[in-house]
Amino acid sequence: MLKATALRILPLMLLCTSCKFMGDKPAKITGTFPDGAGSSLVLQEMGTREIHSVDSVTIGHDGKFTFTMSLKEPGFWLLRNQPGNILVLLLNPGDEINLSGKFNGFPGNVILEGPREARLLNEFYRTTRQREREVDSLEMLLMESQDSAGYYALTQEVDLAFGRILEQQRTLEMDFIDKNTGSLASLVVLNYAFGMKPVLNPDDDFAYFLKLDSALMQAFPENKHVKYHHQRVIEYKHEVNGRS
């Protein structure tokens, strides 16, 4: 049975040893949350093994905030609010992303404007969060009905519903990767854990791991996230060969 949380991502992180970046192409995140005045936001970089806090701001009395950083390469960033809810962002050097909407309910009520890749990843999370809420509702229904006479029949219906949701998520992720094989956003989708583990896994879906490895190594051969994925693919191949 699935257990949903607001955000689960397999490690895509590399230790960032300094908050100073050597790149010369700034990226900017701006936003306006009128109901968030005085609230804090923390910007964190995702590497391949760790998450590192880079900057923080207090949203102004007018609801506005800005983060600016210089990037050497595309990467993944987390925008975290005070309760700990997270918005995942893909940023390329030179990108400008604008966020708006309601701070209450962050990140579900956030509207993102910016480059296509950032918008695609944001839409993936928006759809996925809706499915996770459906799972949470089903689990709550089971908890509330565990003393009822029809509980066993209900568990069977709920298991079928869980299966349908999981299959929908699987289709969403495969379609995303098929349509965006050359995008780093597909790495997040490939590693996203819907429930207790990722939907796509190397045992059943190795073709997708290989597809991304081939496309991304060609497009971003020096990117740390791409090299980390490439190493995972090599290690899995060795593991499979060791089984035979």
N, C-alpha and C positions, 0 to 999 in steps of 0.2 A: 504494500500500500504506500502511496506517495506521501511524503511529508514536505509541504511547501514552506519556503521562507521568502523574505523580501528579495534577497539576492544571494545567489550561490555561483561562484565562479571558481573553476579549478585554478591552481597557481599559474599565473602568467607573468611572474614578477622577478625582476633582477634587482639586487641590492643597489640602491642609489647612494653613493658615498658622500655626495655633496649636494647642497641645495643650489649651487651655482652651475649654470649650464654654459657650455662653451660655444653653443650654436649662435648664429647671427641672424636667424629668422624668427621674429617674435610671433607668438600665437596669443590670442586674446579671448578671454571668456568674460562677457558682460551680461548683466541681467537686471531685471526690475521686478521686485516682489513687493508691492505696496503693503501687503499684510505682514511682511517679514522684517520691518524696521527694527533695528537693534539686535536681531538674531545673528548668530555666527555661522559661517561656512568655512570648511577646511578643504583645501585642495591637496590631493595626494596623487603621487605617480605610482603606477603599477609597473613593476619590473617582471622578472620571470620567477622570482622566489619570495619577494617581500614587497610590501606596500610602504612607501615612504612619504611622510607629510612634508609638503613643500611650502605652503603658504596658508594664511587664514585671513579672513576679513570679517568685519562687522557691517551688516547691511545698513546703509545710511537711512536717515529719517525720511528721505524721498523714495526709499525702497530700492535704490540702485547699488550695484557693486561691480568691481572689475578685478580680474586676475590677468596679469601679463607675464609671460615667460618666454625665454629664447629656447628653441628646440633645434636639435641636430638631426632628428629623425622622427617619423611618425611614432606615436605611442598611445597608451591607454591611461586615462586619468579618472580619478574618482572625485566627485564633489559631494561632500558629506555635511549634513546639517547637524544641529545640536542633538536631536534624538538618536542620531546614528544612521539615518536613512541615506541611501547612496544613489547618485546618478552617475552612470558610467559614460565616459566621453572618449571618442577617438579624435585625436588632434594631430594634424600634419603641420610642419613648419609653415607659418604664414596664415594659418586658419584663423577665422574670427567666428565665434559662436555667440549667439545671443539667446538668453533664457528669459522667459516671462511667464506670467500666470499667477497662480496662488501658491504662496509658501506653505500654507496649511495643506497638508496632504502630500508634501514633497516626497518623492519626485513624480508621483502620478499625475499631478496637476500642472506639470511644467510643460511649456511649449518651447521647442527648440527650433531656432532658425540658424542655418549655417550651411556648410558644404554637404554634398550629397551623402558621403559616407557617414558623417555624424548623424544625419537625419535618418538614414537607414538603420543604424544601430539603435537609435532612440526608439524607433517604431517597433523594432524587434522586442525591446524590453517592455514597451507599452502593451503589446499583445501578450507577451509571456506573463506579465504581472496579472493581467485579467484571468488567464488560465490558472495561475496560482491561487487567486482569490476563489475561483470555482472549486479548487481542491480543498481549500480551507473550509468552505461552506459545507462540502460533503463530509469532511471529517467532523465538523461541529454537529451535523445532523446525526451522525453515528453516535457521538458522545451523548447527545440529548435523548437518543432513542434506545440506549442499551438495555433498559429495563422493560421495554415494550414487548408485547407478545409476538409481534412481527419482525423482531430484530434480525433474525437469521435471514429472512427473505430480503430485508433491507440491505444487509451486508453484501448480498449477491448483486443487487441492483447497483449499489455504490461501487463495487469492484468493476462492474461493466462500465460505469461512467468514468471511473479512473482510467480504465484502459482506453476509452475513446479520447479522453483529454490527452493522454500520453501520446497516442498515435497522431493527434492533431499537432502536438508540439514537435514530434519527430518530422512530420511532413514540413512544418514551418522551417525547421533548421536545415533540412536537406535542400529545400527550395532556395533558401537564403544563400547557402554555399554555392549551389549550382549557378545562381544568377550573379554572384559576387565573388567568384573564385580568386580574383586578383586583388581583393580588398583585405586589409588587415582586420576589418570588422568580422570577417568570417572566422578568424581564430577565436574570438570571444564566443561566437555562436557555437562553434565546434566543441568548446570546453565548458559550455554552460551546464550546470547541474540543476535539472528540474526535478526536485525531490532530493533524494539522498545521493544520487549519482548522476553523471552526465547522461543525456539521452542517447547521444552517439558515442560509441566506444570502439577502440581499435580491433577488438575481436570480431565484431559484426559489421563494422563500417569502415574498414581500413582503406577502402577506395577513396573515401572523403579525406582521410588524413594524407594519403599520397597525392591527391589532387591539389590540396592546398600547398603541400610541400613543394610540388613542382612549380606551381604558378607563383608562389610568393618568393621562392628562392631566386627565381628569374627576375622578379620585379624589385625585390628588396633584399639582395644577398647579404648585406651587412647589418640589417636590422636585428636587434637583440631578440625580439619576440619570434622572428622568423627563424633565426638560428637555433633558438631553444626548441621550437617545434620540429625543425629538421633533425636535431639530436634525438628527440623522442621517437621519431619515425625510425631512425637507425637502430636505436635500442630495442624497439619493438620487433624489428626484423630479426635482430640477433636472438631475441627471446623465442620467437617462433621457430627459428632454425634449431635452437637448442632443444625444443620439444620433440623434433623429429629424429 
